[in-house]
Amino acid sequence: QLHLTTSEKNELARSLEIVQNQLQEKESEIKRETSEYRDGLLQAEREHQDALTEANRKNEAEIEACHEKISSLEHFISSQKLEIEHLKSNKEQLNNSLKEANQALGELLKTKVR
C-alpha cells in the first residue's frame, strides 16, 4: 500500500512538473506575443504620427501658398483699380480737350463763315 501510494505520489509529482513546465512555456509564449503586439502597436502609432505630421506639413505649405496667391491677387486687383482710375482721369481729360477743340472749331467755322 505504501509502495503504491509512493508510486502514485511520484506519478502525480511528475504530472505536476509537466503541467508547470507547460504553464511556464505558455506564459513565456504569451509574454512574447504580448511584447510583439505592443511593439507592432508602437510602430503603427509612430507611422500614424509620422503620416499626420507629414500631412500637416503639406497642408500648412498649401495654406501658405494660398495666402501668397491671395496676397498677389489682392495686389493685382489694387493695381488694376489704380489703372482704371488713371484711365478714367485720362478719358475725362481727353473728353474735355475734345470739347474745347470742338468749341474752338465751332468758333473758327463761325468766323470763317462771316
Contact map, one row per residue, 1 for C-alpha under 8 A:
111110000000000000000000000000000000000000000000000000000000000000000000000000000000000000000000000000000000000000
111111000000000000000000000000000000000000000000000000000000000000000000000000000000000000000000000000000000000000
111111100000000000000000000000000000000000000000000000000000000000000000000000000000000000000000000000000000000000
111111110000000000000000000000000000000000000000000000000000000000000000000000000000000000000000000000000000000000
111111111000000000000000000000000000000000000000000000000000000000000000000000000000000000000000000000000000000000
011111111100000000000000000000000000000000000000000000000000000000000000000000000000000000000000000000000000000000
001111111110000000000000000000000000000000000000000000000000000000000000000000000000000000000000000000000000000000
000111111111000000000000000000000000000000000000000000000000000000000000000000000000000000000000000000000000000000
000011111111100000000000000000000000000000000000000000000000000000000000000000000000000000000000000000000000000000
000001111111110000000000000000000000000000000000000000000000000000000000000000000000000000000000000000000000000000
000000111111111000000000000000000000000000000000000000000000000000000000000000000000000000000000000000000000000000
000000011111111100000000000000000000000000000000000000000000000000000000000000000000000000000000000000000000000000
000000001111111110000000000000000000000000000000000000000000000000000000000000000000000000000000000000000000000000
000000000111111111000000000000000000000000000000000000000000000000000000000000000000000000000000000000000000000000
000000000011111111100000000000000000000000000000000000000000000000000000000000000000000000000000000000000000000000
000000000001111111110000000000000000000000000000000000000000000000000000000000000000000000000000000000000000000000
000000000000111111111000000000000000000000000000000000000000000000000000000000000000000000000000000000000000000000
000000000000011111111100000000000000000000000000000000000000000000000000000000000000000000000000000000000000000000
000000000000001111111110000000000000000000000000000000000000000000000000000000000000000000000000000000000000000000
000000000000000111111111000000000000000000000000000000000000000000000000000000000000000000000000000000000000000000
000000000000000011111111100000000000000000000000000000000000000000000000000000000000000000000000000000000000000000
000000000000000001111111110000000000000000000000000000000000000000000000000000000000000000000000000000000000000000
000000000000000000111111111000000000000000000000000000000000000000000000000000000000000000000000000000000000000000
000000000000000000011111111100000000000000000000000000000000000000000000000000000000000000000000000000000000000000
000000000000000000001111111110000000000000000000000000000000000000000000000000000000000000000000000000000000000000
000000000000000000000111111111000000000000000000000000000000000000000000000000000000000000000000000000000000000000
000000000000000000000011111111100000000000000000000000000000000000000000000000000000000000000000000000000000000000
000000000000000000000001111111110000000000000000000000000000000000000000000000000000000000000000000000000000000000
000000000000000000000000111111111000000000000000000000000000000000000000000000000000000000000000000000000000000000
000000000000000000000000011111111100000000000000000000000000000000000000000000000000000000000000000000000000000000
000000000000000000000000001111111110000000000000000000000000000000000000000000000000000000000000000000000000000000
000000000000000000000000000111111111000000000000000000000000000000000000000000000000000000000000000000000000000000
000000000000000000000000000011111111100000000000000000000000000000000000000000000000000000000000000000000000000000
000000000000000000000000000001111111110000000000000000000000000000000000000000000000000000000000000000000000000000
000000000000000000000000000000111111111000000000000000000000000000000000000000000000000000000000000000000000000000
000000000000000000000000000000011111111100000000000000000000000000000000000000000000000000000000000000000000000000
000000000000000000000000000000001111111110000000000000000000000000000000000000000000000000000000000000000000000000
000000000000000000000000000000000111111111000000000000000000000000000000000000000000000000000000000000000000000000
000000000000000000000000000000000011111111100000000000000000000000000000000000000000000000000000000000000000000000
000000000000000000000000000000000001111111110000000000000000000000000000000000000000000000000000000000000000000000
000000000000000000000000000000000000111111111000000000000000000000000000000000000000000000000000000000000000000000
000000000000000000000000000000000000011111111100000000000000000000000000000000000000000000000000000000000000000000
000000000000000000000000000000000000001111111110000000000000000000000000000000000000000000000000000000000000000000
000000000000000000000000000000000000000111111111000000000000000000000000000000000000000000000000000000000000000000
000000000000000000000000000000000000000011111111100000000000000000000000000000000000000000000000000000000000000000
000000000000000000000000000000000000000001111111110000000000000000000000000000000000000000000000000000000000000000
000000000000000000000000000000000000000000111111111000000000000000000000000000000000000000000000000000000000000000
000000000000000000000000000000000000000000011111111100000000000000000000000000000000000000000000000000000000000000
000000000000000000000000000000000000000000001111111110000000000000000000000000000000000000000000000000000000000000
000000000000000000000000000000000000000000000111111111000000000000000000000000000000000000000000000000000000000000
000000000000000000000000000000000000000000000011111111100000000000000000000000000000000000000000000000000000000000
000000000000000000000000000000000000000000000001111111110000000000000000000000000000000000000000000000000000000000
000000000000000000000000000000000000000000000000111111111000000000000000000000000000000000000000000000000000000000
000000000000000000000000000000000000000000000000011111111100000000000000000000000000000000000000000000000000000000
000000000000000000000000000000000000000000000000001111111110000000000000000000000000000000000000000000000000000000
000000000000000000000000000000000000000000000000000111111111000000000000000000000000000000000000000000000000000000
000000000000000000000000000000000000000000000000000011111111100000000000000000000000000000000000000000000000000000
000000000000000000000000000000000000000000000000000001111111110000000000000000000000000000000000000000000000000000
000000000000000000000000000000000000000000000000000000111111111000000000000000000000000000000000000000000000000000
000000000000000000000000000000000000000000000000000000011111111100000000000000000000000000000000000000000000000000
000000000000000000000000000000000000000000000000000000001111111110000000000000000000000000000000000000000000000000
000000000000000000000000000000000000000000000000000000000111111111000000000000000000000000000000000000000000000000
000000000000000000000000000000000000000000000000000000000011111111100000000000000000000000000000000000000000000000
000000000000000000000000000000000000000000000000000000000001111111110000000000000000000000000000000000000000000000
000000000000000000000000000000000000000000000000000000000000111111111000000000000000000000000000000000000000000000
000000000000000000000000000000000000000000000000000000000000011111111100000000000000000000000000000000000000000000
000000000000000000000000000000000000000000000000000000000000001111111110000000000000000000000000000000000000000000
000000000000000000000000000000000000000000000000000000000000000111111111000000000000000000000000000000000000000000
000000000000000000000000000000000000000000000000000000000000000011111111100000000000000000000000000000000000000000
000000000000000000000000000000000000000000000000000000000000000001111111110000000000000000000000000000000000000000
000000000000000000000000000000000000000000000000000000000000000000111111111000000000000000000000000000000000000000
000000000000000000000000000000000000000000000000000000000000000000011111111100000000000000000000000000000000000000
000000000000000000000000000000000000000000000000000000000000000000001111111110000000000000000000000000000000000000
000000000000000000000000000000000000000000000000000000000000000000000111111111000000000000000000000000000000000000
000000000000000000000000000000000000000000000000000000000000000000000011111111100000000000000000000000000000000000
000000000000000000000000000000000000000000000000000000000000000000000001111111110000000000000000000000000000000000
000000000000000000000000000000000000000000000000000000000000000000000000111111111000000000000000000000000000000000
000000000000000000000000000000000000000000000000000000000000000000000000011111111100000000000000000000000000000000
000000000000000000000000000000000000000000000000000000000000000000000000001111111110000000000000000000000000000000
000000000000000000000000000000000000000000000000000000000000000000000000000111111111000000000000000000000000000000
000000000000000000000000000000000000000000000000000000000000000000000000000011111111100000000000000000000000000000
000000000000000000000000000000000000000000000000000000000000000000000000000001111111110000000000000000000000000000
000000000000000000000000000000000000000000000000000000000000000000000000000000111111111000000000000000000000000000
000000000000000000000000000000000000000000000000000000000000000000000000000000011111111100000000000000000000000000
000000000000000000000000000000000000000000000000000000000000000000000000000000001111111110000000000000000000000000
000000000000000000000000000000000000000000000000000000000000000000000000000000000111111111000000000000000000000000
000000000000000000000000000000000000000000000000000000000000000000000000000000000011111111100000000000000000000000
000000000000000000000000000000000000000000000000000000000000000000000000000000000001111111110000000000000000000000
000000000000000000000000000000000000000000000000000000000000000000000000000000000000111111111000000000000000000000
000000000000000000000000000000000000000000000000000000000000000000000000000000000000011111111100000000000000000000
000000000000000000000000000000000000000000000000000000000000000000000000000000000000001111111110000000000000000000
000000000000000000000000000000000000000000000000000000000000000000000000000000000000000111111111000000000000000000
000000000000000000000000000000000000000000000000000000000000000000000000000000000000000011111111100000000000000000
000000000000000000000000000000000000000000000000000000000000000000000000000000000000000001111111110000000000000000
000000000000000000000000000000000000000000000000000000000000000000000000000000000000000000111111111000000000000000
000000000000000000000000000000000000000000000000000000000000000000000000000000000000000000011111111100000000000000
000000000000000000000000000000000000000000000000000000000000000000000000000000000000000000001111111110000000000000
000000000000000000000000000000000000000000000000000000000000000000000000000000000000000000000111111111000000000000
000000000000000000000000000000000000000000000000000000000000000000000000000000000000000000000011111111100000000000
000000000000000000000000000000000000000000000000000000000000000000000000000000000000000000000001111111110000000000
000000000000000000000000000000000000000000000000000000000000000000000000000000000000000000000000111111111000000000
000000000000000000000000000000000000000000000000000000000000000000000000000000000000000000000000011111111100000000
000000000000000000000000000000000000000000000000000000000000000000000000000000000000000000000000001111111110000000
000000000000000000000000000000000000000000000000000000000000000000000000000000000000000000000000000111111111000000
000000000000000000000000000000000000000000000000000000000000000000000000000000000000000000000000000011111111100000
000000000000000000000000000000000000000000000000000000000000000000000000000000000000000000000000000001111111110000
000000000000000000000000000000000000000000000000000000000000000000000000000000000000000000000000000000111111111000
000000000000000000000000000000000000000000000000000000000000000000000000000000000000000000000000000000011111111100
000000000000000000000000000000000000000000000000000000000000000000000000000000000000000000000000000000001111111110
000000000000000000000000000000000000000000000000000000000000000000000000000000000000000000000000000000000111111111
000000000000000000000000000000000000000000000000000000000000000000000000000000000000000000000000000000000011111111
000000000000000000000000000000000000000000000000000000000000000000000000000000000000000000000000000000000001111111
000000000000000000000000000000000000000000000000000000000000000000000000000000000000000000000000000000000000111111
000000000000000000000000000000000000000000000000000000000000000000000000000000000000000000000000000000000000011111
